[in-house]
Amino acid sequence: MYNFALAFVICGVVYFIGEAVSNLTKAWIPSVFVTAAVLLVGFWTVIPTTVVSDSMLIPFGSTIGIYLLITHMGTVISIKQLVSQWKTIVVCLAGLAGMCALCLVILPGVIGRDLVVAGLPPLTGGIIAATTMMKAAEANGLAEAAIFAIAMYCVQGFAGYPLTAVCLQLEGKKLIKGYRAGEYKLESAVSDVDAVNGKLNNGTAEEHKKLIPPLPANWNGPVVILLKLGIVAWLATQLGSIVIPVINMKISGAVYALILGVIFTSIGFLDENAINKANSYGIIMFALMMYVFDGLNGCTPEMLGNIIGPMILLIVVGVIGMVILCFIASKILKVSFLMATATALTALYGFPPNAIITEATCTALAQTPEEKEFLMSKMFPPMIVGGFTTVTITSVVIAGIFAEMF
């Protein structure tokens, strides 16, 4: 009975359970945590430890799938939006610098250098950082460090969600109090993600000229869109094999994929929001996520018990370092410390939880549609840009650097 098709079904059911719990709890319990927990318990009981490789998802997810997704990330970043939120970007970078600095100074002698190196990039970002560190750790024969990277990615949201919710609640109450007192005026709100990704609220793309004109729609089908992503991804792999003389080390091809994605989108070679336009995001993300979770098949209850303590220490010390630098940056830039901290904390969960938590907070605090629109105009754009800065951009760069540090 058991074959590649049933293995695929098992992976799909486990993934669905995680998504269902996340939806029912409005993302307060992250899907990645639930999926990882179900699969881990399954590995210890009834699910074959080879289920992901048996489903044939791994060859795709672990190779071209990763590079297509990273390149795609560069196609959804609006340079104009990033420029307009430059203070948010500076604050987020400061927060991540504080997180990395304090952990690297304090923790190597406490939990071990390999665990710090493996765990920090996932803590500063998302799945790409976790995947990069898992592969780097495995390549160096560090099985525990590889599992630590995945585990950190799966549990980091539990620290990020409540801390962000508190910051947004306090900031929102302060803002709405000032709005009701007439201290603030209603501005045009950004109420949907399309607007943040360089689109107008009516759903039409923002017009701007590019060096390369777009292909006619009947020529630019899903395979052509993926072909163009593949070309840029291939260029990134070639650049990733070059040793940089100044630093005498290679920079991960993932970093180049992200940078080239932004560049080739800005000149018109790549489509904006490319993978979604090719209707391929779901299957690529599914394959990549299952590849990441496959790294848990060697985790025993004893090994899990050994890394829980280091995980908690890394999160606590990392968040303390982040908050300290956010406080300093907020004072220098004269921005709200609460909002600065909230945007930096997006590193612990990214999109879409950052959008969900922000909108839920605005809905809970507002008494009228106008009040919600005001709160959204103040809090939604920096939270989305914060997620792009931390998870989409900086964590990929950090992972590319840390992968060479084992």
C-alpha positions, 0 to 999 in steps of 0.5 A: 500500500505504501508508495510515493503517492501515499507518502505525498498524501501523508505530507499533505495531511501533516501540512494541512493540520498545521495550516488549520490550527494556525487559521483557527487561532488566527496565527497565534499558534504558528503553522510551522510549529504545529506541522513540525510537532505532528511530524516529529511525533509521527517519526517517533511513532507511525510515520516512516522517517523517509516519508518526505524523500519517498514523496519525491518532494526533496529533490525539487525543494532542496535545490531549484525550489529554494533558489526560485523562491529566494529570487521571487522574494526580490520580485515582491519588494517595492524599492519605493516603499523601502525608501519611504520607510527608511527609518523603519529599515534602520531600526530593524537593522539595528535590532538585528545587529543587537541580537547577533552581537549580544548572542555572539558575545555571551552565548558561545561559551554557554551553549556552544559556538556551533549552536549559536551560529546555526540558530541565529540566522533562523532567529533573525528570519524565516525559512530561507535562513533556516534552510541555509543553516541546516544545509551548512550544518549538515555539510559540516557533519553537525547533525545537532546544529542542523536540527537546532536551526529547524527547531529555532525556526519553528518556535521563534514565533512564540516569543515574537507574537505576544511581544509584538502584540503588547507593543502594538497595543500600547502604541495603538492606544497612544495613537488613538488617544491623540487622534480623538484629542485632535492631535493627529489627522486621518491620513490615507491608510494602507489597508491591504498587502497589495498596496505595500507590494507596489500596487494601488488599493484598487488592485491595479499595478502602479505604472512605471517605465522599465528598461525591458518592456513586458512580454505580451500576456499570451507569450508570458505564461507560467513556464516562461515566468519560471524560466526567467526566474531560473535564469536569474537563479542560475546566475546567482549560483555562479556568483556564489561559487566565486571567492571574494578577494577582499574577504577571502570567502564565498558569499552564499548564492542565496544572497545573490539570488535575492539581490539579482531578483530585485535588480532584474525586476526593477529593469523589467526582466522578471515579473513582479510577484513572479511565482504567484503570477505563475500560480506556483507559490503553493507547490514550491513552498510545500516542497521547501517546507517539507524538505526543512521538516525532513531534517527532523527525522534524525531528532530523538527525544533525547536530542530534543531535550538537549536543545530546548535549553539552548533555544530558550537562552538564544531567544531570550538573549537575542531579544534583549540585544534587539530591544537595547539597540532598538531603544538607542536607534529610536532615540537617535531617529526620534521615532516611537520605541514601541513601534521600533521594537514591534517592527524589529520583532517581525524577524521572529515570524515575518509575513503574513503574521505581521499583517494579521497581528497589526490588523487585529490590533487596529480592529480591536482598538478602533471604535469607528472605521475612520479610527481603524483607517487612521491606526492602519495608516500609522502601523501597517506600512512599517510593520510590512516593511519591517517584515521585508527588511528582517525576514526577506532581506537581512536574514538571507544575508546573515545566513549567507555569512554565517553558513561560512562560519562553521 
